[in-house]
């Protein structure tokens, strides 16, 4: 087990699934929008991917820079930037794969959510893949309490911006994309619900 953890870190299991299916080829330029301290980047760094990241927390960026310096010393520290996902300084159509793992549900309201999503989508190349995991109301409709602006109180005591299947279907079309996988949702013991949304950007 320690060998697996050393190689893959604490990678999201659904991102691991995308790797297994060849959706993130070794030639891909990968940008983690809201990368935190780099939990999803360990394997990519080890395997020599061209990796970039952004996070609003400067301390998290310092951690991911240290991780990159250890695992992929050829990468520039400037690949990892302390900035919000809605205002990333990376160029438009920059990355082949964009990761957004447990980020968008921290939106303050609908305007903030759409700004975060537009910023994330902007840096994705035509034909590229967006891998997104976010909290949803799917399967939890009777357990959540609306707070306004699509924010809800969850049974676990947290407050999150929640989407549903119709919203994600509509957003896929509005962005100019198509689902690369069916929506997949995991309900965690009636405490919260996490949905995997994988979208291919139209060329």
N, C-alpha and C positions, 0 to 999 in steps of 0.2 A: 504493500500500500504506500509506503514512504516513497518508493521509486515513482509511482504514478503521480503522487502529489508533487514531487520535485519537478517532474516533467510538465505537468499540466496546471499546477497551482490549484486554486479554488474556482476553476472555470465553470461557467454556467453550463449545466448539462445539455441544454438545448442548443447552445453555441457549439458545444462538443459534437452534437449530432450534425450540425452543418459542416464541420470539419470532416467528419467521417464520410459524408456524402459528396465531398469534393467541391463544396460551394465556396471554399476559401482557398484557392490554389496558391502554391508557393510564390507565384509571381505577383500576387495581389498586393496592392497598397491598402493597408487597413488603418482606419481611423476610429478610435474609441471615443465617442462623444459622451462625456461624463464618465471618464475612465476610473475615477477614484484612485486608489493606490495601485491599480493594475492587476486586479484579480483575474481578469480575462485575457491578459496579455502574456502570461508566463510562457506558454507553449509557442506563441507567435514569435516572441523575442528569441527563444532558444533555437527556433528553426530558421532564423534569418529572414523573416518577413520584414518588409518596409513598414514600420509601425509608427503611428502618430496617436496623440491623445490630447484631450482637453478636459479640464475640470475647473469648476469655480473655486475650489479649495486649494490655495497655494501649498498647504502642507501635504495634501494628497499628491500634488504634482511633484513635490520634492521626493516623496517616496517612490513614485513611478520612475523618476529620473535615476534614482539610485538603483532600482531594479534593472532598468535598461542598461545602466553602466556596467552592471555585473554580468548580465546575460547577453547583451548585444553592444559591446563597447564601441563598435563602429558607428552606431546611431548618434546623431547630434542631440544634445540635451534640449535644443530648441524644437525638436519634434513634439515635445510635451509642454503644453501651455496652460497657464492659469487664467482661464477665461470661461465665460458662460457658453453653453451650447448654442444659445440664440445669437451670440455675437462672436463666433469663432473667427479667427484671422486667417484660417486656411482658405485658399482660393475656391471658387465654385468649381464643381465637377472635378474634384481633387482625388477622391478615393474610390477604389474598386469595391470595397466593402466598408460599410459604416456600422458600428456596434452602438446600440443604445440600450443598455441593460440596467433596468431598475432606476431610470432617470426621469422619464416624462411624467410619472405619477406624482412628482413633487411640485408640479405646476401650481401656482397660487390661484389661478382662475383660468377661464377659457382663453382669454387673450394671451396669457403667459404660455399656456400649453401650445397654442398654435405658433407662437413665436419660437418656442423651443423646437417644435417639429419642423418648421420651415428652415431654421438654422441648420438642423441636422440633415435634412433632405438636400439642401443647397450644395453641400460639399460632396455629394454622391455623384459619380459619373453616370451618364446615360448608359444603360445596360448593367449598372452596378447593383449590389445587393444591400438592402437595409435589414439588419437583424435587430429586432426590437422586442424587449420583454418589459411589460408594464402591468400595473394593477388594473383590474377591470371589475365590473359588476356582474360578469357572467357567472351564473350559478350561485350568486350571493344576493340576489335581488331582495330577498325577504330579511336578510340579516344586517343590511347597511342602513344608515340614517343620513338623508340628504342634508347638507349644510349650505347649499347654494353654489352656483357657478361650477357645477359638476364635481364639487368636493363632497366627500362622504366620510362619516365616522364608521370605522370598521369594528367588528367585534373584538379585535385585538387591541383596541384603544387608539390606534393610529388614525390620522386624517390623510386622505389621499384624493387626488384627482382621478376619477375612474371613467374609463371608456366602456363601450359595449360592442357587440359584434356589428351592429348596424353602423355605428360611428366609424369603426375601423374599415368596413367595406366602403363607406362613403369617402373616407380620407384616401384610401387607396386609389380610387378613381380621380378624386380632385387633385391629387399630387401628380398624376400621370404615371401610375405604376400598375403592377398586377401582382396578385398574390403568388409567391413562389411555393408556398405551402398552405394548406388549410390552416385556419386559426386553431391554435391548440391552447387549452386552458386547464390549469391545475388549481383545484380548490383545496386549500390547506386546512383541513379539519374545521371547516366552517368558520375560520378566522379571517381569511383573506383569499383572494383569487388573483392568479397571475396568468396573463395571456401572452403567448408568443406570436408575434406578427412579423412575418418575413416577406419583404416586398422587393420585387425587381423593378428598377426604374426603366421606363420605356425609352427606347433610343430615338 
